[in-house]
């Protein structure tokens, strides 16, 4: 199955972006919890 390279990249970047965003939020939350 052929996939449009640009469309695939955009989709992949979106997933990675969302993933790192969740990771960052999780890390920040854990850090503030430890500080309290």
CHARMM internal coordinates of N, CA and C (Angstrom, degrees):
IC EDIT
DIST 1 N 1 CA 1.4638
DIST 1 CA 1 C 1.5316
ANGL 1 N 1 CA 1 C 109.40
DIST 1 C 2 N 1.3210
ANGL 1 CA 1 C 2 N 116.16
DIHE 1 N 1 CA 1 C 2 N 123.61
DIST 2 N 2 CA 1.4677
ANGL 1 C 2 N 2 CA 119.86
DIHE 1 CA 1 C 2 N 2 CA -179.26
DIST 2 CA 2 C 1.5293
ANGL 2 N 2 CA 2 C 110.65
DIHE 1 C 2 N 2 CA 2 C -84.38
DIST 2 C 3 N 1.3129
ANGL 2 CA 2 C 3 N 116.05
DIHE 2 N 2 CA 2 C 3 N 134.09
DIST 3 N 3 CA 1.4697
ANGL 2 C 3 N 3 CA 120.16
DIHE 2 CA 2 C 3 N 3 CA 178.41
DIST 3 CA 3 C 1.5196
ANGL 3 N 3 CA 3 C 109.07
DIHE 2 C 3 N 3 CA 3 C -118.44
DIST 3 C 4 N 1.3246
ANGL 3 CA 3 C 4 N 116.68
DIHE 3 N 3 CA 3 C 4 N 139.59
DIST 4 N 4 CA 1.4633
ANGL 3 C 4 N 4 CA 120.62
DIHE 3 CA 3 C 4 N 4 CA 178.33
DIST 4 CA 4 C 1.5270
ANGL 4 N 4 CA 4 C 108.72
DIHE 3 C 4 N 4 CA 4 C -63.78
DIST 4 C 5 N 1.3291
ANGL 4 CA 4 C 5 N 118.29
DIHE 4 N 4 CA 4 C 5 N 118.49
DIST 5 N 5 CA 1.4668
ANGL 4 C 5 N 5 CA 122.21
DIHE 4 CA 4 C 5 N 5 CA -176.87
DIST 5 CA 5 C 1.5313
ANGL 5 N 5 CA 5 C 112.68
DIHE 4 C 5 N 5 CA 5 C -52.17
DIST 5 C 6 N 1.3129
ANGL 5 CA 5 C 6 N 116.31
DIHE 5 N 5 CA 5 C 6 N -46.24
DIST 6 N 6 CA 1.4702
ANGL 5 C 6 N 6 CA 119.16
DIHE 5 CA 5 C 6 N 6 CA -178.73
DIST 6 CA 6 C 1.5227
ANGL 6 N 6 CA 6 C 110.55
DIHE 5 C 6 N 6 CA 6 C -63.62
DIST 6 C 7 N 1.3249
ANGL 6 CA 6 C 7 N 116.47
DIHE 6 N 6 CA 6 C 7 N -45.99
DIST 7 N 7 CA 1.4626
ANGL 6 C 7 N 7 CA 119.96
DIHE 6 CA 6 C 7 N 7 CA -179.72
DIST 7 CA 7 C 1.5199
ANGL 7 N 7 CA 7 C 110.18
DIHE 6 C 7 N 7 CA 7 C -61.90
DIST 7 C 8 N 1.3337
ANGL 7 CA 7 C 8 N 116.68
DIHE 7 N 7 CA 7 C 8 N -42.92
DIST 8 N 8 CA 1.4613
ANGL 7 C 8 N 8 CA 120.36
DIHE 7 CA 7 C 8 N 8 CA -179.52
DIST 8 CA 8 C 1.5175
ANGL 8 N 8 CA 8 C 111.07
DIHE 7 C 8 N 8 CA 8 C -62.43
DIST 8 C 9 N 1.3306
ANGL 8 CA 8 C 9 N 116.04
DIHE 8 N 8 CA 8 C 9 N -44.40
DIST 9 N 9 CA 1.4688
ANGL 8 C 9 N 9 CA 119.94
DIHE 8 CA 8 C 9 N 9 CA -179.05
DIST 9 CA 9 C 1.5221
ANGL 9 N 9 CA 9 C 110.23
DIHE 8 C 9 N 9 CA 9 C -62.56
DIST 9 C 10 N 1.3217
ANGL 9 CA 9 C 10 N 115.75
DIHE 9 N 9 CA 9 C 10 N -45.33
DIST 10 N 10 CA 1.4692
ANGL 9 C 10 N 10 CA 119.87
DIHE 9 CA 9 C 10 N 10 CA -179.82
DIST 10 CA 10 C 1.5233
ANGL 10 N 10 CA 10 C 109.81
DIHE 9 C 10 N 10 CA 10 C -58.12
DIST 10 C 11 N 1.3274
ANGL 10 CA 10 C 11 N 116.28
DIHE 10 N 10 CA 10 C 11 N -43.66
DIST 11 N 11 CA 1.4596
ANGL 10 C 11 N 11 CA 120.68
DIHE 10 CA 10 C 11 N 11 CA -178.21
DIST 11 CA 11 C 1.5261
ANGL 11 N 11 CA 11 C 110.07
DIHE 10 C 11 N 11 CA 11 C -64.83
DIST 11 C 12 N 1.3495
ANGL 11 CA 11 C 12 N 115.39
DIHE 11 N 11 CA 11 C 12 N -43.99
DIST 12 N 12 CA 1.4642
ANGL 11 C 12 N 12 CA 121.01
DIHE 11 CA 11 C 12 N 12 CA -178.89
DIST 12 CA 12 C 1.5250
ANGL 12 N 12 CA 12 C 109.99
DIHE 11 C 12 N 12 CA 12 C -63.33
DIST 12 C 13 N 1.3291
ANGL 12 CA 12 C 13 N 116.25
DIHE 12 N 12 CA 12 C 13 N -46.53
DIST 13 N 13 CA 1.4678
ANGL 12 C 13 N 13 CA 120.71
DIHE 12 CA 12 C 13 N 13 CA -179.41
DIST 13 CA 13 C 1.5231
ANGL 13 N 13 CA 13 C 109.66
DIHE 12 C 13 N 13 CA 13 C -60.56
DIST 13 C 14 N 1.3261
ANGL 13 CA 13 C 14 N 116.72
DIHE 13 N 13 CA 13 C 14 N -39.69
DIST 14 N 14 CA 1.4591
ANGL 13 C 14 N 14 CA 121.06
DIHE 13 CA 13 C 14 N 14 CA -179.38
DIST 14 CA 14 C 1.5309
ANGL 14 N 14 CA 14 C 109.69
DIHE 13 C 14 N 14 CA 14 C -61.06
DIST 14 C 15 N 1.3342
ANGL 14 CA 14 C 15 N 116.06
DIHE 14 N 14 CA 14 C 15 N -45.23
DIST 15 N 15 CA 1.4663
ANGL 14 C 15 N 15 CA 120.93
DIHE 14 CA 14 C 15 N 15 CA -179.84
DIST 15 CA 15 C 1.5251
ANGL 15 N 15 CA 15 C 109.96
DIHE 14 C 15 N 15 CA 15 C -62.74
DIST 15 C 16 N 1.3286
ANGL 15 CA 15 C 16 N 116.12
DIHE 15 N 15 CA 15 C 16 N -49.03
DIST 16 N 16 CA 1.4711
ANGL 15 C 16 N 16 CA 120.92
DIHE 15 CA 15 C 16 N 16 CA -178.93
DIST 16 CA 16 C 1.5253
ANGL 16 N 16 CA 16 C 109.59
DIHE 15 C 16 N 16 CA 16 C -61.02
DIST 16 C 17 N 1.3372
ANGL 16 CA 16 C 17 N 115.77
DIHE 16 N 16 CA 16 C 17 N -43.43
DIST 17 N 17 CA 1.4632
ANGL 16 C 17 N 17 CA 120.88
DIHE 16 CA 16 C 17 N 17 CA -179.57
DIST 17 CA 17 C 1.5266
ANGL 17 N 17 CA 17 C 110.12
DIHE 16 C 17 N 17 CA 17 C -59.18
DIST 17 C 18 N 1.3258
ANGL 17 CA 17 C 18 N 115.59
DIHE 17 N 17 CA 17 C 18 N -47.75
DIST 18 N 18 CA 1.4595
ANGL 17 C 18 N 18 CA 120.08
DIHE 17 CA 17 C 18 N 18 CA -178.41
DIST 18 CA 18 C 1.5242
ANGL 18 N 18 CA 18 C 109.76
DIHE 17 C 18 N 18 CA 18 C -65.19
DIST 18 C 19 N 1.3337
ANGL 18 CA 18 C 19 N 115.79
DIHE 18 N 18 CA 18 C 19 N -38.59
DIST 19 N 19 CA 1.4630
ANGL 18 C 19 N 19 CA 120.56
DIHE 18 CA 18 C 19 N 19 CA -179.45
DIST 19 CA 19 C 1.5179
ANGL 19 N 19 CA 19 C 111.48
DIHE 18 C 19 N 19 CA 19 C -62.76
DIST 19 C 20 N 1.3254
ANGL 19 CA 19 C 20 N 117.07
DIHE 19 N 19 CA 19 C 20 N -49.37
DIST 20 N 20 CA 1.4667
ANGL 19 C 20 N 20 CA 119.74
DIHE 19 CA 19 C 20 N 20 CA -178.88
DIST 20 CA 20 C 1.5226
ANGL 20 N 20 CA 20 C 109.97
DIHE 19 C 20 N 20 CA 20 C -67.46
DIST 20 C 21 N 1.3222
ANGL 20 CA 20 C 21 N 116.80
DIHE 20 N 20 CA 20 C 21 N -31.28
DIST 21 N 21 CA 1.4615
ANGL 20 C 21 N 21 CA 119.96
DIHE 20 CA 20 C 21 N 21 CA 178.50
DIST 21 CA 21 C 1.5224
ANGL 21 N 21 CA 21 C 109.70
DIHE 20 C 21 N 21 CA 21 C -64.42
DIST 21 C 22 N 1.3283
ANGL 21 CA 21 C 22 N 117.07
DIHE 21 N 21 CA 21 C 22 N -42.81
DIST 22 N 22 CA 1.4640
ANGL 21 C 22 N 22 CA 121.24
DIHE 21 CA 21 C 22 N 22 CA 178.87
DIST 22 CA 22 C 1.5245
ANGL 22 N 22 CA 22 C 109.26
DIHE 21 C 22 N 22 CA 22 C -65.58
DIST 22 C 23 N 1.3334
ANGL 22 CA 22 C 23 N 116.10
DIHE 22 N 22 CA 22 C 23 N -42.80
DIST 23 N 23 CA 1.4617
ANGL 22 C 23 N 23 CA 121.08
DIHE 22 CA 22 C 23 N 23 CA -178.85
DIST 23 CA 23 C 1.5252
ANGL 23 N 23 CA 23 C 109.67
DIHE 22 C 23 N 23 CA 23 C -60.57
DIST 23 C 24 N 1.3309
ANGL 23 CA 23 C 24 N 116.33
DIHE 23 N 23 CA 23 C 24 N -46.51
DIST 24 N 24 CA 1.4731
ANGL 23 C 24 N 24 CA 120.81
DIHE 23 CA 23 C 24 N 24 CA -179.50
DIST 24 CA 24 C 1.5225
ANGL 24 N 24 CA 24 C 109.85
DIHE 23 C 24 N 24 CA 24 C -60.51
DIST 24 C 25 N 1.3273
ANGL 24 CA 24 C 25 N 116.41
DIHE 24 N 24 CA 24 C 25 N -47.41
DIST 25 N 25 CA 1.4550
ANGL 24 C 25 N 25 CA 120.29
DIHE 24 CA 24 C 25 N 25 CA -179.45
DIST 25 CA 25 C 1.5200
ANGL 25 N 25 CA 25 C 110.71
DIHE 24 C 25 N 25 CA 25 C -60.92
DIST 25 C 26 N 1.3290
ANGL 25 CA 25 C 26 N 116.52
DIHE 25 N 25 CA 25 C 26 N -40.40
DIST 26 N 26 CA 1.4621
ANGL 25 C 26 N 26 CA 121.17
DIHE 25 CA 25 C 26 N 26 CA 180.00
DIST 26 CA 26 C 1.5250
ANGL 26 N 26 CA 26 C 110.25
DIHE 25 C 26 N 26 CA 26 C -64.96
DIST 26 C 27 N 1.3425
ANGL 26 CA 26 C 27 N 116.47
DIHE 26 N 26 CA 26 C 27 N -44.47
DIST 27 N 27 CA 1.4702
ANGL 26 C 27 N 27 CA 121.43
DIHE 26 CA 26 C 27 N 27 CA -179.46
DIST 27 CA 27 C 1.5230
ANGL 27 N 27 CA 27 C 110.14
DIHE 26 C 27 N 27 CA 27 C -63.02
DIST 27 C 28 N 1.3325
ANGL 27 CA 27 C 28 N 115.81
DIHE 27 N 27 CA 27 C 28 N -44.89
DIST 28 N 28 CA 1.4684
ANGL 27 C 28 N 28 CA 119.77
DIHE 27 CA 27 C 28 N 28 CA -178.98
DIST 28 CA 28 C 1.5225
ANGL 28 N 28 CA 28 C 109.82
DIHE 27 C 28 N 28 CA 28 C -62.11
DIST 28 C 29 N 1.3179
ANGL 28 CA 28 C 29 N 116.08
DIHE 28 N 28 CA 28 C 29 N -41.40
DIST 29 N 29 CA 1.4646
ANGL 28 C 29 N 29 CA 120.40
DIHE 28 CA 28 C 29 N 29 CA -178.35
DIST 29 CA 29 C 1.5309
ANGL 29 N 29 CA 29 C 109.37
DIHE 28 C 29 N 29 CA 29 C -64.94
DIST 29 C 30 N 1.3234
ANGL 29 CA 29 C 30 N 116.48
DIHE 29 N 29 CA 29 C 30 N -43.07
DIST 30 N 30 CA 1.4634
ANGL 29 C 30 N 30 CA 121.09
DIHE 29 CA 29 C 30 N 30 CA -179.52
DIST 30 CA 30 C 1.5295
ANGL 30 N 30 CA 30 C 109.70
DIHE 29 C 30 N 30 CA 30 C -63.75
DIST 30 C 31 N 1.3278
ANGL 30 CA 30 C 31 N 116.40
DIHE 30 N 30 CA 30 C 31 N -41.60
DIST 31 N 31 CA 1.4718
ANGL 30 C 31 N 31 CA 120.41
DIHE 30 CA 30 C 31 N 31 CA -179.13
DIST 31 CA 31 C 1.5242
ANGL 31 N 31 CA 31 C 110.76
DIHE 30 C 31 N 31 CA 31 C -62.46
DIST 31 C 32 N 1.3256
ANGL 31 CA 31 C 32 N 117.33
DIHE 31 N 31 CA 31 C 32 N -47.83
DIST 32 N 32 CA 1.4686
ANGL 31 C 32 N 32 CA 120.00
DIHE 31 CA 31 C 32 N 32 CA -178.11
DIST 32 CA 32 C 1.5332
ANGL 32 N 32 CA 32 C 110.07
DIHE 31 C 32 N 32 CA 32 C -66.06
DIST 32 C 33 N 1.3162
ANGL 32 CA 32 C 33 N 117.43
DIHE 32 N 32 CA 32 C 33 N -31.21
DIST 33 N 33 CA 1.4661
ANGL 32 C 33 N 33 CA 120.53
DIHE 32 CA 32 C 33 N 33 CA 178.21
DIST 33 CA 33 C 1.5237
ANGL 33 N 33 CA 33 C 109.53
DIHE 32 C 33 N 33 CA 33 C -65.95
DIST 33 C 34 N 1.3384
ANGL 33 CA 33 C 34 N 116.62
DIHE 33 N 33 CA 33 C 34 N -40.82
DIST 34 N 34 CA 1.4620
ANGL 33 C 34 N 34 CA 121.18
DIHE 33 CA 33 C 34 N 34 CA -178.73
DIST 34 CA 34 C 1.5249
ANGL 34 N 34 CA 34 C 111.19
DIHE 33 C 34 N 34 CA 34 C -68.56
DIST 34 C 35 N 1.3131
ANGL 34 CA 34 C 35 N 116.66
DIHE 34 N 34 CA 34 C 35 N -33.34
DIST 35 N 35 CA 1.4663
ANGL 34 C 35 N 35 CA 120.41
DIHE 34 CA 34 C 35 N 35 CA -177.04
DIST 35 CA 35 C 1.5269
ANGL 35 N 35 CA 35 C 111.95
DIHE 34 C 35 N 35 CA 35 C -71.23
DIST 35 C 36 N 1.3216
ANGL 35 CA 35 C 36 N 116.70
DIHE 35 N 35 CA 35 C 36 N -30.91
DIST 36 N 36 CA 1.4745
ANGL 35 C 36 N 36 CA 119.49
DIHE 35 CA 35 C 36 N 36 CA -177.66
DIST 36 CA 36 C 1.5142
ANGL 36 N 36 CA 36 C 111.50
DIHE 35 C 36 N 36 CA 36 C -67.52
END
COOR INIT
IC SEED 1 N 1 CA 1 C
IC BUILD
